[in-house]
């Protein structure tokens, strides 16, 4: 059932973002009175579920639920309709229009995807707000994996800033530290003192290549008591107490350390140091044979903050979030094309994309993923690769600058080269999926 929910979200997401992308091309073409021969929701190889014609355009619903497409008359595109291009130029042909109009038609899909992401982020900010785990609320610091230890981090370090930028949102730590293309400086608080760690770029590359690298720093959780279940504990402890240490370690211990210390005292007693308001108590409790002291813990010991927005506030907040996502993804692309980072090995295809969706239907998560993938589609399409919108736009922009139109033959050859590049990328990305999920 979880797999089915992920598949449904995947198809719905791509129908929305690809359909709106193609609608951008369609709307701009119609604005300039350019002939649009087909506009399809879903793809229709061999047959369509239904179709109809209106004012020269065939509208239809395909059977393959993965986006959609638009076929613009008089344009060399992925359909490679040479027969059409051999006909005399019509007034409503794409090729008959001024370069600036053709340029706007080409980038309209990308613009539509960016608008889609902005609208979604604005709506999310207004309806749900922005929930996050504040870095300053992680008072016990972090537990680091071995790769982070090799860089100089120690368990309990609190990360204060990265490259002179203070950290507010815990989720931003991985982004700011792992999406850099040079050495990085991290200021941490350790034992009440501030230290600066210089992280070499090549070591950050190694960190990025470790399994689960995005969780290289895991928040250390406090032991907060939600309820007391045994008579002996009820006489000493109460809801809201925080156990901060055990025996001769009076403070600074996290949940896992305290649990292990209590477990080691099974069938005896244990001295707990407990924070109650402004007071610290030293309490001795009996420990059962199973290593417990009769308490239930708070399931969410770290507070989740929610920043709420009014309708007017949500608009700039949505733009800001979209801009940050574009910048972050662009940084990832820059790293991918640098061979020394080996990030090209992390490219994924349909399986990887589908796996990012939640196993249970959650509208907030769905719309956030849709906005993110809409930005990816926009950024990827604007790349100057023949066959993509960016490739078409580049040739048109060249014409606008020089006044010389690129020949149809050159455009055809470029289209073939671009399609070959895209096919190889598609095979490589999906091959990575197969290797990661079925072999590795």
Residue pairs with C-beta under 8 A, 6 or more apart in sequence:
2 359
2 360
5 357
5 358
5 359
5 360
5 361
6 354
6 355
6 357
6 358
6 359
7 354
9 354
9 357
9 358
9 361
9 366
9 369
10 350
10 353
10 354
10 357
11 65
11 66
12 366
13 357
13 366
13 369
13 370
13 373
14 66
14 67
14 373
15 41
15 42
15 65
15 66
15 67
15 68
16 116
16 370
16 374
17 67
17 113
17 116
17 370
17 373
17 374
17 377
18 66
18 67
18 68
18 377
19 41
19 67
19 68
20 112
20 113
20 116
20 374
21 67
21 109
21 110
21 112
21 113
21 377
21 378
21 381
22 39
22 67
22 68
22 69
22 70
22 109
23 39
23 70
23 112
24 108
24 109
24 110
24 111
24 112
24 113
25 70
25 72
25 105
25 106
25 108
25 109
26 36
26 39
26 70
27 108
28 104
28 105
28 108
29 35
29 36
29 70
29 72
29 94
29 105
30 36
32 97
32 101
32 104
32 105
33 92
34 72
34 73
34 74
34 92
34 93
34 94
34 97
34 101
34 105
35 56
35 72
35 73
35 74
35 90
35 92
35 93
35 94
36 56
36 57
36 70
36 71
36 72
36 73
37 56
37 57
37 58
37 71
37 72
37 73
38 57
38 58
38 59
38 60
38 69
38 70
38 71
39 57
39 58
39 59
39 60
39 68
39 70
39 71
40 48
40 59
40 60
40 61
40 62
40 68
40 69
40 70
41 60
41 61
41 62
41 68
42 49
42 61
42 62
42 63
42 64
42 65
42 66
42 67
42 68
43 62
43 63
43 64
43 66
43 67
43 68
43 69
44 51
44 60
44 61
44 62
44 63
44 64
45 62
45 64
47 63
48 60
48 61
48 62
48 63
49 60
49 61
49 62
49 63
50 60
50 61
51 58
51 59
51 60
51 61
52 58
52 59
52 60
53 59
62 68
71 77
71 79
71 81
72 94
72 105
73 84
73 90
73 92
73 93
73 94
74 84
74 85
74 89
74 90
74 92
74 93
74 94
74 95
74 96
75 93
75 94
75 95
76 85
76 408
76 411
76 412
76 415
77 392
77 415
78 387
78 415
78 419
80 412
80 415
80 416
82 412
85 95
85 408
89 95
89 96
90 96
94 102
94 105
95 102
95 408
97 105
99 396
99 399
99 400
99 405
100 400
102 396
103 393
103 396
103 397
103 400
106 389
106 392
106 393
106 396
107 382
107 389
107 393
109 381
109 389
110 378
110 381
110 382
110 389
110 390
111 378
113 374
113 375
113 377
113 378
113 381
114 322
114 326
114 374
114 375
114 378
116 370
116 371
116 374
117 322
117 325
117 371
117 372
117 374
117 375
117 378
118 318
118 319
118 322
119 318
120 318
120 367
120 368
120 370
120 371
120 374
121 317
121 318
121 319
121 321
121 322
121 371
122 314
122 315
122 317
122 318
122 319
123 314
123 318
123 367
124 318
124 364
124 367
124 368
124 371
125 309
125 313
125 314
125 317
125 318
125 321
126 309
126 310
126 311
126 314
128 364
129 306
129 307
129 308
129 309
130 306
130 307
130 309
130 317
130 321
131 304
131 305
131 306
131 307
132 168
132 169
132 170
132 171
132 304
132 305
132 307
133 169
133 170
133 171
133 219
133 302
133 304
133 305
134 168
134 169
134 170
134 303
134 305
135 158
135 159
135 167
135 168
135 169
135 170
135 173
136 168
137 302
137 303
137 305
138 158
138 170
138 219
138 220
138 302
139 158
139 222
140 156
140 219
140 220
140 221
140 222
140 252
140 254
141 155
141 156
141 157
141 158
141 189
141 220
142 153
142 155
142 156
142 157
142 158
142 159
142 217
142 218
142 219
142 220
143 155
143 217
143 218
143 219
143 220
143 254
143 256
144 153
144 154
144 155
144 157
144 216
144 217
144 218
145 210
145 212
145 215
145 216
146 210
147 206
147 207
147 210
147 213
147 216
148 207
148 216
148 217
150 203
150 206
151 197
151 199
151 203
151 204
151 207
152 197
152 199
153 188
153 197
153 217
154 190
155 220
156 190
156 220
156 252
157 188
157 189
157 190
158 188
158 189
158 190
159 167
159 173
159 186
159 187
159 188
159 217
160 166
160 167
160 187
160 188
160 189
160 194
161 167
161 186
161 187
162 173
162 176
162 177
162 184
162 185
162 186
162 187
163 176
163 180
163 184
163 185
163 186
164 185
165 176
167 173
167 176
170 219
173 217
174 213
174 214
174 215
174 216
174 217
175 328
177 184
177 186
177 199
177 204
178 204
178 207
178 208
178 213
178 214
179 328
179 331
179 332
179 335
180 201
180 204
180 331
181 201
181 331
181 334
181 335
181 338
181 341
182 201
183 198
183 199
183 200
183 201
184 198
184 199
184 201
184 204
185 196
185 197
185 198
185 199
186 196
186 197
186 199
187 194
187 195
187 196
187 197
188 194
188 195
188 196
188 197
189 195
202 340
205 340
205 341
205 342
207 213
207 216
208 341
208 343
209 342
209 345
210 216
219 302
220 254
220 255
220 256
221 254
221 255
221 256
221 301
221 302
222 242
222 244
222 254
222 255
222 301
222 302
223 242
223 243
223 244
223 254
223 255
223 258
223 259
223 297
223 301
224 240
224 241
224 242
224 297
224 298
224 301
225 237
225 238
225 239
225 240
225 241
225 242
225 243
225 295
225 296
225 297
225 298
226 239
226 295
226 296
226 297
226 298
226 299
227 239
227 295
227 296
228 234
228 237
228 238
228 239
228 294
228 295
228 296
229 294
229 295
229 296
230 288
230 293
230 294
230 295
231 294
232 285
232 286
232 293
232 294
233 285
233 293
233 294
233 295
234 294
236 283
236 285
237 274
237 283
237 285
237 295
238 276
240 276
241 274
241 275
241 276
242 274
242 275
242 276
243 253
243 258
243 272
243 273
243 274
243 275
244 250
244 251
244 252
244 253
244 273
244 274
244 275
244 280
245 251
245 252
245 253
245 258
245 272
245 273
246 253
246 257
246 258
246 261
246 262
246 270
246 271
246 272
246 273
247 261
247 270
247 271
249 261
250 273
250 280
250 282
251 273
251 280
253 261
255 297
255 301
258 272
259 291
261 270
262 270
262 287
262 291
262 292
262 293
263 291
264 291
265 287
265 291
266 287
266 288
266 289
266 290
266 291
267 287
267 288
267 289
268 286
268 287
269 284
269 285
269 286
269 287
270 284
270 285
270 287
270 293
271 282
271 283
271 284
272 282
272 283
272 284
272 285
272 293
273 280
273 281
273 282
274 280
274 281
274 282
274 283
285 293
285 294
286 293
287 293
288 294
309 317
322 371
322 375
325 371
325 372
325 375
326 375
326 378
326 379
329 375
329 376
329 379
330 379
332 343
333 379
335 341
335 343
336 343
336 344
336 346
336 347
337 344
345 432
346 432
347 425
347 428
347 429
347 432
348 429
348 432
348 433
348 436
349 426
349 429
349 430
349 431
349 432
349 433
350 430
350 433
351 430
351 433
351 434
351 437
352 429
352 432
352 433
352 436
353 373
356 369
357 365
357 366
357 369
358 365
358 366
380 388
381 388
381 389
381 390
382 388
382 389
382 390
382 393
383 390
383 391
384 390
384 391
384 393
384 394
385 391
385 418
385 421
385 422
386 392
386 414
386 415
386 417
386 418
386 419
386 421
387 414
387 415
387 417
387 418
387 419
387 421
387 422
388 418
388 422
391 414
391 418
395 406
395 411
395 414
398 404
398 406
399 405
399 406
